[in-house]
Structure formats: structure tokens, C-alpha cells
Amino acid sequence: MGEKTNALREDVIQNVRQTLPILSQMKDEALREQVVNAWAYSLQINGYSKIEEMPGSGMPEAAAIGDQSHHIRVVAQNALSLYDNLCEVYETDLGISRDMLIACAVCHDIGKPYEYNPQNRARWSQNVHQTGMPNVRHPAYGVYIAITMGLPEEIVHVCACHSPEGRFVHRSVYATLVHYADDGSWFSLASAFDLDIPKL
């Protein structure tokens, strides 16, 4: 992991920080830097320098609104709002870390640079019967990024299970909050703007 981190471009790292100001709410500096580096790594090895360079959709073929940074930010804010509201109204503690929830929400789609990579999509489309299309969806690739960059298991799980893939496991509290924050944003936008957003 050290070699990969050392090879990260400073401009990509700074772009991630600027795109995700919600990370400044995290008290755990080490975890925050892991998240920034993991996003920078995923972007960089897939030919991107900013999250904003990807369209704001749930998958490449789906309707887009804004860019991918809008989606990441709104899911993080939705997840925090759900968490804060539950704690306040029920006057209870859900037994999770707010820092970890931010990290999980921000990283939930960290695999999208691979799924959205134009070179990958062109290659897959020419040989679908052998490579599949896409080769893997972003949750699976997100797991690869999270493990490669040494992110905690809580984040690995959210990367893997925030989408329909999570129907086959017992989702953690983090993954449940992120799942509903994610779906809630997509389907609310679909209703408000008559977008064609597939329900997997």
C-alpha cells in the first residue's frame, strides 16, 4: 500500500479534499487521510483527476443529474441526517461512530471510476460474451479499492453492500443508513424530475 500511496498525485488528492468538505467534520485525522487517499487512488488509476468528471448517475446507462460529486455529497449528508435525527428523537445512541459513518458514506461509490472508465466500457462492449458488461459493478470494485488501501472493514462492507448486492447479507448499521440515504436520493430525484432511474 505504501508504494501506491507514495505514487498518488498531489493534485488529485487536493481535488478530493476540495470536492468533499464534509470530511472536515471528521475528528479522526488518520481515517480522513485514508479516505482521501483511497478516492485519489481509485480516480487516478482509472484516468480521472476529479470526482466531478463522472456523470451524476447510479450507473453509466442511467439518467444523470449533476455530476458524481453531487451524489456523493448528498448521500453523506442524508446518512448523517438520518443518524442525527434518530439519535435526537429517540434520545438514544445507535452505537456507531459518526466519523466512521461519514467515511462509509463518502466511500460507498468509490468503485465507480472503474465502472465509468470510458476505456473499460469500450473494451467490454466489444467483447461482452467474454468480459461481461460491466466486467464488475462498482460495489465489487469498491471492495478492491477499500481493501487495497487498508480501509476498515466497516467501509469495505458498505462498499460491497450499499446496493442491491446487500440483499444477500446482513447489512451493518452503517450500510443500512447509507443504503437508504443512497436510494432515497435517487428515487426522490426520479419522482421530482421524471428521471429514468432503474430499480435493481
N, C-alpha and C positions, 0 to 999 in steps of 0.2 A: 504494500500500500504506500510506503514511503516514496518509492520512485514515482508512482503515479501522481501523488500529491505534489512532489517537487516539480513535476513536469507541467503542472497546471499554469495556464496563462493568467497573469495578474489582471488583465483587462476583463477576462471572463469572470473571475472571482468578484471584481468590483461591480460588474454588471449585475451579478446575482444579488449582491448586498443592496444595490440601489433598487432592484425590482421588488425585493421582499422586505420592506421596512418593518413588517410585523416581527421579524427576527430580533429586533432591538428590545422587544419585551421579554426575551428570554434572559434569565439570570445566569444560566449555565453557559459560560463562555465556550468551554470545550465542545459541548454538544452543538452550539450555534455554529462554530467553525467547521465541525464535521458536516453539518447540513449544507453550508455554503460550498465546501469543497466537493461534496458529493454531487450537488447540482452542477457545479462548474465542470466536473469530470464527465457527467452524462452529456452535457451540451457539447463540450469540446471534442469528444471522441466521435460525435455524430455530426460534426460540421457546423454547429451553431455557436454563436457567441452570446446570445441573449435568449431568455425565455420568450420574450416578445416576438421573436422571429417565427414562432409556431402559431398557427391559427387557433382561435379560441373555440375549439370543439372537443367533444368527448372521444372522438376517433376521426381519422383523416377524412372519411367519407361523409361524416355527419355535418349538419348545419353549424356554421360558426358564428359567434358573436364576440366582437372584440378580439383580443389575442390571448394566448395561453396564460399570460401573467394575470389577466383579469380573473380567469378561472381559479388559479392557484390562490390568489389573494382572497377571493370571495369564499372559497371553501374553508380557508383558515379562519376567517372572521366568523363564518357560520358555525364552525365547530366550537370556537371559543364562546360564542353567544349561547349555544345550546348548553355547554358546560356551565357557564356562569349563571344562566337562568335556572338550571336545575338545582345548583348549589344554593342559590338565593331563595328560591320559592320553597324548596323542601327543607331548607335550613340544615343541610347535610353536606357531607364530604363524599364525593364519589370514589375516593381512594386512589386518585391518579395525580400525576404531575402536570401542572399547567404548561411548564416548559416542554415536556415530552409531547403533550397534545399539539402544541404549536409545531414542533418538529415533525410529528407524524402527518399533520395536515399539509404542511408545506411540501413534504416529500411524497405525498400519495401518488402523484403523477410523474415522478422523477424518471420513469421509464419511457415517457412519450418521445423524447428526442430520437430514440431508435425506431419507434413505430412510425414517426412522421418523417424520418430521414428520406429526402427525395431519391437519393441513390439507392437506398434499400428498397424503396417501393417500386422503382423502375426495374430493378433486378428481380424482385419477387414476382412482379406482374408478367414477366417474360417466361417464368418457369414455375407457375403456380402448382402444377401437379407434383413437383418435387420439393419446393420450398415452403408451400403454403402461402396464404396472403391474409394478414401479415405472417411473417415467419413465427413470431410470438407477439402477443399483445403486451401493452405497456406494463400491466401488473407483473408479469413474469420477468421482463427486463428490469423493472424497478427493483425486484429482489436481487438480481445480479449486481446492480449498482450499489444497493444498500449493503450487501454482504462484502463486496469488493472494497468498499470504502470504510468498512468497520462500523457501520451504524448499529445501534442497539436492536435487539430482537423485536422490540415493540414496533419500531419503524419498518423492519423487514416484513412483519406481519401485516401492517397497514398497506404497504406497497402491494403485497400479494392479494389482500382480501377486501379492499375497499370497493371493488367492482363485483360483478356477478360471480366471479370466481370464489368469493367469500361465502356463497351459499353452501359450500361443501365442507365448511369448518365451523367451529365455534368462534365467532368473532370476539376479539377483546373489546373492552370499553372504548379504547382509543379508536379501533377500527369501526365500531358501531357509530360513534359520533361522527367520524369522517365520512362514513358511507352515507349517512342521512344528510350531512352537510353538502356532500357532492351531488347526490340525486336530487335533493331539494333545490339546489341552484339550477340544475339542468332543466328539470321539469317545470319549475316556476317560470323560467325564461321561455320554455317552449309554449306554455299557455299564454304568456303575456305577448309574445311576438310571433306566434303561429309558426314556430320553427319545427323542422322535421328532425327530431332527435329520437333515434331508435331506442326502444326499451329492450335491453338484452335479457 
